[in-house]
Amino acid sequence: MASSLSDPVKLPCGVVFPNRLVKAAMAELMAGSEHTPTPELIEVYNQWGQGGWGAILTGNVQVDINHLGSPFDPALHGEYTGKDNNFLLVETWSKYAEACQQHGPPSIVQICHPGRQSFRIAGNRGIFASTIAPSPIPLVMGDGFLERLLSPLLFPAPREMTQADIDTVTRQFVDTARLMADSGFSGVQLHGAHGYLIDQFLNPKTNHRTDAYGGSAQNRSKFVLDILKQTRAVVPSTFCIGIKLNSADHSSATFEDTMTQIGLLVSAGIDFLEVSGGTYEDPKMMSTKTHPSEEEKSKSSRTAAREAFFLEFATAVRTRYPSLVLMLTGGFRTRAGAEAALRQNACDLVGIARPAAVDTRFARLLLDESVAEEEARLPLGKAPAPWGVGWIPIRILGAGLESSYYAGQIKRIGKGLKTFAPGL
């Protein structure tokens, strides 16, 4: 019997994904000092384009060169006034779009503004300039002494955005989407997860405003809904606009608010929603170890609670908004895990990230029915860390090391070098 992974998926805008496996977004850290697509980055996407994916999501493209998530993000350099006035700019991004799509799969550009999560050294605003956010709430990386000490050194205190700031950033999102449409991409994905600016507006923890952008779930949605509405007005009707949310950014206390916000996005015509967080590798979402240690039991209980919320989140979205095209990303390493998610009707699209950084053609492996079930997988261990790092009690280091490891593998792809999976 043919795998359900091979089924095509048609989005409301008309874009068709030829199968259900999507290369999810990852940080490439390859834009260089000019913050534009480099030949090496373009080659990476040329390789992914040959990987059998139903669609390709790019890493972050920042909408404002003054506010970057990393020093090496691609970004919009200024106001975009249309194809006729920005010929060279469109030509540059068209090469990126062609590399992504010349072998068949549609490509969606993830566009983003980091808000308060912009490092001091990331962007052209200057290392002493503040970041911007819906409310002036400083970013604190954790509860430990070192985390509290380092947080203001790495992340400047944000200032509350004025209406003029909001209007400018809204225009920057719209300009970036318009540039991507003119360059030939199939769509954009608004990054509303991982604590970036859109998520900062949506989340009551970071949005304490009392104007039209704060308070109720509806008001906190105004920023992203305005971006969506204004973007729809300037791109073709066949241009995809998706959004990424992360269940881990929210909690059971704000669960209904989040469902309300998703409903508003559905009504506004979003083409697909990516839910990130957790794992669907083991349908039971539980550890299989027979004799776990006490530390492992503690970690397992925390993970199980998080995964349970992830599953509840995804199931609720599916139940309440059955017509919404839903993509799940997080932990997929095997054909069996991907098929289990589809079989349980948890999603329409399966997002795969880290395995794609090790094997650009991982989708072909999963789709190849001549490959036995036990071989249709790519297990990944923990990324190796330099000696002594494990003793530093800063949680962000762990995530940073993982991201850096896979960014390193992506760079190897761009240079035509062999990639390596971290050992189990």
PyMOL commands that set and color helices and strands:
alter all, ss='L'
color gray80, all
select helices_A, chain A and resi 4-6+39-49+83-85+87-101+115-117+145-154+163-183+197-202+217-220+222-232+247-249+252-268+294-320+335-343+354-358+362-367+373-375+389-391+395-414
alter helices_A, ss='H'
color red, helices_A
select strands_A, chain A and resi 9-10+16-17+21-23+55-62+107-112+131-133+158-160+187-191+240-246+272-276+326-329+349-352
alter strands_A, ss='S'
color yellow, strands_A
deselect
rebuild
show_as cartoon
